[in-house]
Amino acid sequence: MNKVRLAIVGIGNIGKRHIAVIDADPNTELSAICDIDKEKCQKQSDLYNGIPMYTNFIKMLDEIDADVISICTPHFLHKSMTLEAVDRGYNVLVEKPMALKVDDAQEMISAAHKNGVKLFVVKQNRFNVPVKLVKEAIDEGKLGKIYMVQCNVLWNRNTEYYSLSDWRGNKEKEGGALFTQVSHFIDLMIWIFGDVIEAKSNIDTLKHDINVEDSGVATLKFDSGVIGSVLWTTCVYNKNHEGSITIIGDKGTIKIGGQYLNKIDFWDVESYPLPNNINFVDLPNNYGKYQGTSSNHDKVIKELVKDMNNQSGKTVQGEEGIKSIEAIQMIYDNANN
Ligand SMILES: NC(=O)c1ccc[n+]([C@@H]2O[C@H](COP(=O)([O-])OP(=O)(O)OC[C@H]3O[C@@H](n4cnc5c(N)ncnc54)[C@H](O)[C@@H]3O)[C@@H](O)[C@H]2O)c1
């Protein structure tokens, strides 16, 4: 297995996690890090053996030797940074959401194709223990025909989460809570139930002083015929309450729950009891004042190493990543009508 050399741009909450994971994996190597905030960069460089650091992304791209650029900047920069990297022949691993518009995501996919490089999107929740268990059970037909799905993202983001950020809560830069908090859940539903072909929604800004929605409810129809709903908010009192997906099938009902899809809250499946030897080990990404979804970035990187070595890894590629952007755009386009 050839070692994969990665450089990271955006050393904020999640960029730091990428650094730690890449540093810990024997099959990956950190080539460089980049952030416009020199202090952040210096701190991480000091922590990781003086890793080369840059405050200018283009300069980093032009000077370093790396196989993959990991893009961990705010959403609105994902497209332009991906294009700059793939045009220089780099493969890209971009954080979710891959872009804020379907056209932008398509442009990124086309540019990667044109340059003969790979475009991966981070979707670490696919590796959550309960999610894998349920995906396998459904693929093996254990639940029979699936009728409905209900998804709840009932989370807390405090005032500072928005007020201390120069991009969160901003329409052009963040897009909205669907992109930030809900896109993982939408990706999982598409992965399990197929493409979203219809969406209607009501969205609102109930609590926070921001110009995107902090709450909403959408009804969805998937191309498999499954109908479903997603209810999301960042207004829950005090702390995250629930991140769940409940599935209603002809031969069974399952609720993947916990705060971030880390538990099985309910399992009643004909002739298929919940295996009793499962170790539920998923931990959340912890950002100090709030918790995000699962921290399975180590699994994403392991699969990326396989993909880069042509060993059919399970990293999500741009062609799949765009599907959740299509669904989110459809939900926003059909909001409050
Ligand atoms: N997969 C996940 O579960 C997960 C979790 C958290 C964040 N994310 C994604 O990661 C991205 C970043 O989120 P975050 O919470 O780490 O944000 P953040 O604000 O904590 O960090 C972003 C960093 O990018 C830097 N930056 C901004 N513009 C730059 C530029 N032009 N060049 C270089 N650096 C620049 C900022 O200085 C900051 O350090 C978002 O798209 C988010 O959706 C994904």
Ligand as a Chemical Component Dictionary entry (heavy atoms), coordinates in Angstrom:
data_LIG
# 
_chem_comp.id                   LIG 
_chem_comp.type                 NON-POLYMER 
_chem_comp.pdbx_formal_charge   0 
_chem_comp.three_letter_code    LIG 
# 
loop_
_chem_comp_atom.comp_id 
_chem_comp_atom.atom_id 
_chem_comp_atom.alt_atom_id 
_chem_comp_atom.type_symbol 
_chem_comp_atom.charge 
_chem_comp_atom.model_Cartn_x 
_chem_comp_atom.model_Cartn_y 
_chem_comp_atom.model_Cartn_z 
_chem_comp_atom.pdbx_ordinal 
LIG N1  N1  N 0  -17.886 16.015 8.607  1  
LIG C1  C1  C 0  -18.317 16.673 9.680  2  
LIG O1  O1  O 0  -18.998 16.123 10.541 3  
LIG C2  C2  C 0  -17.959 18.103 9.860  4  
LIG C3  C3  C 0  -17.850 18.625 11.145 5  
LIG C4  C4  C 0  -17.497 19.972 11.290 6  
LIG C5  C5  C 0  -17.274 20.757 10.177 7  
LIG N2  N2  N 1  -17.416 20.204 8.938  8  
LIG C6  C6  C 0  -17.244 21.061 7.737  9  
LIG O2  O2  O 0  -15.928 21.613 7.715  10 
LIG C7  C7  C 0  -15.965 22.951 7.227  11 
LIG C8  C8  C 0  -15.333 23.863 8.276  12 
LIG O3  O3  O 0  -16.090 23.816 9.468  13 
LIG P1  P1  P 0  -15.444 24.217 10.868 14 
LIG O4  O4  O 0  -16.480 23.977 11.886 15 
LIG O5  O5  O -1 -14.104 23.550 11.034 16 
LIG O6  O6  O 0  -15.233 25.783 10.655 17 
LIG P2  P2  P 0  -14.252 26.778 11.408 18 
LIG O7  O7  O 0  -14.785 28.134 11.228 19 
LIG O8  O8  O 0  -13.975 26.271 12.789 20 
LIG O9  O9  O 0  -12.883 26.625 10.587 21 
LIG C9  C9  C 0  -12.714 27.106 9.281  22 
LIG C10 C10 C 0  -11.256 27.529 9.123  23 
LIG O10 O10 O 0  -11.030 27.928 7.755  24 
LIG C11 C11 C 0  -10.136 29.031 7.781  25 
LIG N3  N3  N 0  -10.217 29.783 6.531  26 
LIG C12 C12 C 0  -11.226 30.607 6.124  27 
LIG N4  N4  N 0  -10.939 31.118 4.909  28 
LIG C13 C13 C 0  -9.745  30.595 4.533  29 
LIG C14 C14 C 0  -8.936  30.730 3.369  30 
LIG N5  N5  N 0  -9.304  31.518 2.353  31 
LIG N6  N6  N 0  -7.770  30.051 3.322  32 
LIG C15 C15 C 0  -7.380  29.275 4.364  33 
LIG N7  N7  N 0  -8.113  29.095 5.482  34 
LIG C16 C16 C 0  -9.292  29.753 5.564  35 
LIG C17 C17 C 0  -10.565 29.835 9.005  36 
LIG O11 O11 O 0  -9.554  30.720 9.440  37 
LIG C18 C18 C 0  -10.870 28.722 9.996  38 
LIG O12 O12 O 0  -9.738  28.396 10.786 39 
LIG C19 C19 C 0  -17.442 23.275 6.958  40 
LIG O13 O13 O 0  -17.718 23.133 5.587  41 
LIG C20 C20 C 0  -18.190 22.235 7.774  42 
LIG O14 O14 O 0  -19.427 21.846 7.222  43 
LIG C21 C21 C 0  -17.726 18.917 8.758  44 
# 
loop_
_chem_comp_bond.comp_id 
_chem_comp_bond.atom_id_1 
_chem_comp_bond.atom_id_2 
_chem_comp_bond.value_order 
_chem_comp_bond.pdbx_ordinal 
LIG N1  C1  SING 1  
LIG C1  O1  DOUB 2  
LIG C1  C2  SING 3  
LIG C2  C3  SING 4  
LIG C2  C21 DOUB 5  
LIG C3  C4  DOUB 6  
LIG C4  C5  SING 7  
LIG C5  N2  DOUB 8  
LIG N2  C6  SING 9  
LIG N2  C21 SING 10 
LIG C6  O2  SING 11 
LIG C6  C20 SING 12 
LIG O2  C7  SING 13 
LIG C7  C8  SING 14 
LIG C7  C19 SING 15 
LIG C8  O3  SING 16 
LIG O3  P1  SING 17 
LIG P1  O4  DOUB 18 
LIG P1  O5  SING 19 
LIG P1  O6  SING 20 
LIG O6  P2  SING 21 
LIG P2  O7  DOUB 22 
LIG P2  O8  SING 23 
LIG P2  O9  SING 24 
LIG O9  C9  SING 25 
LIG C9  C10 SING 26 
LIG C10 O10 SING 27 
LIG C10 C18 SING 28 
LIG O10 C11 SING 29 
LIG C11 N3  SING 30 
LIG C11 C17 SING 31 
LIG N3  C12 SING 32 
LIG N3  C16 SING 33 
LIG C12 N4  DOUB 34 
LIG N4  C13 SING 35 
LIG C13 C14 SING 36 
LIG C13 C16 DOUB 37 
LIG C14 N5  SING 38 
LIG C14 N6  DOUB 39 
LIG N6  C15 SING 40 
LIG C15 N7  DOUB 41 
LIG N7  C16 SING 42 
LIG C17 O11 SING 43 
LIG C17 C18 SING 44 
LIG C18 O12 SING 45 
LIG C19 O13 SING 46 
LIG C19 C20 SING 47 
LIG C20 O14 SING 48 
# 
